[in-house]
Every structure is written in C-alpha cells, then in structure tokens.
Amino acid sequence: MIPTSIPVPANSDAYYGLALLLLLLAPLAIGGLALVNTGLGRSRSAAQAILGNLVVISVAVIAFALFGAAIAGNLPGTPGGAGHTFHAAGLPWNWIGSGSFLLSGFGAAPAPAQLALLFEMFGVAFAAIIPWGSGADRWRLAAGCAATAIVAGIVCPLVMHWVWGGGWLAGLGPNFSLGAGFIDPAGAATIHVVGGLSALALIWLLGPRAGKYPRTGISTAMPGHNAVYVLFGCLLSLVGWLAWNAAGAILWMSAPLAALPVVAVNTVLSATSALGATLAVTRYRFGKPDASLCANGWLAGLVTSSACAAVATPLESIFAGIVAGVITPLLVELLELALSIDDPSGAIAAHATAGLWGLIAVGFFAPKPGQLVAQLAGIAAILGLVLPLVSLLFALINRFVPFRVDPDGERMGMDLHELGGGAYPEFVIHRDESYR
Amino acid sequence: MKYAGLLVMPAGFFLAVAALVLFPAPGPRAAFVLCGVAVEILGLVVAVRGHMPAKGDSRP
C-alpha cells in the first residue's frame, strides 16, 4: 500500500526531475530483454536477432512519434486531456486519443505530458521487441519492421490511451464506481500483455522452426545458444524494471516519494520469489534447474511487478511472484509440447500470462471495492480485442511482406541469409540434426 | 477453427461491456464480466486447438 505522507510535494520540479532520471534508466529493461531474445535464439541467427532488436526499437519509436502519440493522446495539454468521446448509456466513452501528430507541440507541453509521452515511447519499443524474440530464427527483418509499425503505431497507443490517457478503462472508477478504474502503473497490460499476445499471433502465422516438430516422436529441443547472454540480460532488466516501475508509480498513480522504496522492494521481491519458484519447479520436473526457464521465471516476476509493485505489500509481492514463477515453466512446457506453439523466447508465458496474472492480482490487493471487476473488465477489453486485431493486421501484412524466411534461408541461418555474415565467424555452426 | 475462436473473443468483450452498463448491482455485474472473460478464454482455447496439427501431420 502506498503511504499517504508526502515529504516532497507532488507536482514539484524535483518530483518530475526524479521521474525523468528514472525514465532515463528504464531502457536498460529493453536492453536486457534484447539480450535474452538473442541468447535464446540459435548461434547462426544471433547477429540478425540483436540487430533486429535495434531495428525494431527504431521503427517502433519512429512510428509512435509520427502517429502513435496522437492515438495515445497525451499531447497537447495534460495527460487525459485529448480524446474522442462518444456517449452511450448516459456515460462518456473516451475510446481513442486526439493528440497532435508528429509530436507537434511537444516542447511547449507541460512536464507531466512530456514525461508521459517519453514513458509511452519507451513502452512501445519494449512491446515491439517482445514478439521479435518469439519469431527468432525464421522471422524476416523487413516483415518485423512492418509488423512493428502496426503494433507500436496503432495497437499499443490505443491501449495506452484507454489506460493512461484518460480513456474509458481509466474512467471505470468515476463512471461505474469500480475502484480506482483499471490500474496498470507500469505497463503490465499496455506493454507486456499486448506484446505477448502479438507474439502469439505472430507464432500462429510463422509456424514452428524447421525440424521443431518431426513427423514422429516428441518435439526437438532447440536450446538457446548463450545462457550467459540470457542470464545477464535478466540482471540488466532488473535495473531497468526498478526505474520503470518507480517512474510509472509517479506518472500514473501520483505516488509520493516515500512510496518509491516500497515500489522498488516489491519489484525485487516479485522477481526473486518468481525465480525461486521456477527453480524449484524445474528442479522437481527435470531433476536439475533449467537456466532458460529460470530466466523466463525471473522475467515473469518482473512483469507481474509491473502491475502489482505500486499497490501491493511486500508479502503480497512475494505471493504474486511465486504464482508467476510456478505458472511460467509449466505453461512454456504446455505450449511447446502439447499445443505445438514454438515460442523460443517464452514470451507468451513470461509476458502475456504473467501480465494477466499481475493485473488480476491487483484486483485482490487494491483496497477499493470493485477493483477486481475493473481489472477483469480491462483484461476482457485487451484480451478480447487485441489478439483478434493483431492477428488480422499481421495476416494482412503477411500477404504483402511475407513473414517467414524461405526454407533455404532458414537452413543457412538468418545471419548469412539476411546479413551476409555470422555473429561468431570462428565458431562451428551446428546442423539441426545435432540437437536430436 | 482458429478464425472462429478469434471471432468469439470480441463477443466476450462486448458481453463484459454490456455487463458494466446493464447491471448497476455489484453481484450480477461481476458475474457477467467474469462470463465475458470466460467466453474470451473459450475463444482462445478454440483458436489454439485450431492451430494444433492433426495427428500424423508433418510440419515444416
């Protein structure tokens, strides 16, 4: 619970200066996830994977600046000021932002609006690299750019407007007496659920990697090529996530400075307890802890903290983390072995599912009556609209810019096929059969 | 099957929104919002089942 004492006045220059400093650290979370994505892919696609992360981030940020920010609706004026509203059942439904295109008026906007826009800009970049990891070893760079422009320029900003821009989900509190409205202080829904659902839609279109599901027998294990990248990416993500959650608490919940250490402690507790739970589950299931699944568990704990850290107590954060850490490895196994969903980075479990769990947990932890219904309504909106919308848009793009690399290119590796050179030119590249 | 499941999911969303508007009492409102989420999960399950290969199918 956020303390009510405010030692430094909210809305002061120092308050927003701290938010800016935190936001400048937040991209470390994106960098960490980029390392995780790269490490979980194969060595023959490593250079394309890490370059793809950079390219996807660039496309996402440019698309957001050109037209996404207008949909998110934080400019001009204060957050929540700009939106198209229709009236139904006697109530206003603010459904899409009406901000300015090309970031016009950004320099003259008040500090909260500028910081909100910066937060959202990093947010769309974060959301964009989540599906990139799921398409590892088979998603063409050009198609990744096209899909990213849609996700970061339209889908993410639309959800951000609903949740952070004074949209109808934020208005569930005043309009329907449902707690404080839909609460998502650091992007569990707007970034991670949207990114994770985009990953699912992408995997459906791309299909599994060549040789993943042979005609007979169980699926082929295709372990990530560099566990050090993966686990160092997790450590790097923690730093970024601490900043992200604290900045979100300031910007979207007007949290006092005294509450920020609690947010930080909750973030760490959620990640560490999730890691512990995943370690125990994989130790029990396989006899030894699994490094890549533990990384997914760690990330799942961080994603859960994006929803919970600003509203939960430390004990509740531990509980939320443990649940995320138990669900994640089991779901990764279920998706891969039972449902034939080849997700190399585990994004569906670590981002979409952990984000949904965190949002539900907020409904239990937040004190106001009706909060759980507000969270469920928000989940219904995001799950029910985003996955069909993204699936439709991806299918349309796929007709013009084919997503999947041709079989020869996949056999050769994305590095040689798309970049003409590998990430590790002195290493021996393994053939598919060597994994069996 | 996959497309049928994806079409069912927005139906769950509209059910949840209708529950917010039509039921001011907290009990029925919560129950119908939950039903909306359940419909979406049903749609998701149908979509996932539609994606799964039939037994004996070869994969790329």
HADDOCK unambig.tbl for C-alpha pairs under 7 A between the chains (distance, minus, plus):
assign (segid A and resid 89 and name CA) (segid B and resid 21 and name CA) 6.72 0.50 0.50
assign (segid A and resid 204 and name CA) (segid B and resid 51 and name CA) 6.88 0.50 0.50
assign (segid A and resid 210 and name CA) (segid B and resid 60 and name CA) 5.38 0.50 0.50
assign (segid A and resid 211 and name CA) (segid B and resid 60 and name CA) 6.81 0.50 0.50
assign (segid A and resid 213 and name CA) (segid B and resid 59 and name CA) 6.12 0.50 0.50
assign (segid A and resid 214 and name CA) (segid B and resid 58 and name CA) 6.83 0.50 0.50
assign (segid A and resid 214 and name CA) (segid B and resid 59 and name CA) 6.60 0.50 0.50
assign (segid A and resid 215 and name CA) (segid B and resid 56 and name CA) 6.66 0.50 0.50
assign (segid A and resid 215 and name CA) (segid B and resid 57 and name CA) 6.85 0.50 0.50
assign (segid A and resid 215 and name CA) (segid B and resid 58 and name CA) 5.02 0.50 0.50
assign (segid A and resid 215 and name CA) (segid B and resid 59 and name CA) 6.95 0.50 0.50
assign (segid A and resid 339 and name CA) (segid B and resid 52 and name CA) 5.91 0.50 0.50
assign (segid A and resid 340 and name CA) (segid B and resid 52 and name CA) 6.03 0.50 0.50
assign (segid A and resid 373 and name CA) (segid B and resid 30 and name CA) 5.72 0.50 0.50
assign (segid A and resid 376 and name CA) (segid B and resid 33 and name CA) 6.86 0.50 0.50
assign (segid A and resid 377 and name CA) (segid B and resid 16 and name CA) 6.22 0.50 0.50
assign (segid A and resid 377 and name CA) (segid B and resid 33 and name CA) 6.33 0.50 0.50
assign (segid A and resid 380 and name CA) (segid B and resid 13 and name CA) 5.23 0.50 0.50
assign (segid A and resid 380 and name CA) (segid B and resid 16 and name CA) 6.71 0.50 0.50
assign (segid A and resid 380 and name CA) (segid B and resid 36 and name CA) 6.77 0.50 0.50
assign (segid A and resid 380 and name CA) (segid B and resid 37 and name CA) 5.33 0.50 0.50
assign (segid A and resid 381 and name CA) (segid B and resid 13 and name CA) 5.47 0.50 0.50
assign (segid A and resid 384 and name CA) (segid B and resid 9 and name CA) 4.68 0.50 0.50
assign (segid A and resid 384 and name CA) (segid B and resid 10 and name CA) 4.66 0.50 0.50
assign (segid A and resid 384 and name CA) (segid B and resid 12 and name CA) 6.40 0.50 0.50
assign (segid A and resid 384 and name CA) (segid B and resid 13 and name CA) 5.18 0.50 0.50
assign (segid A and resid 384 and name CA) (segid B and resid 40 and name CA) 5.96 0.50 0.50
assign (segid A and resid 385 and name CA) (segid B and resid 10 and name CA) 5.61 0.50 0.50
assign (segid A and resid 388 and name CA) (segid B and resid 6 and name CA) 5.35 0.50 0.50
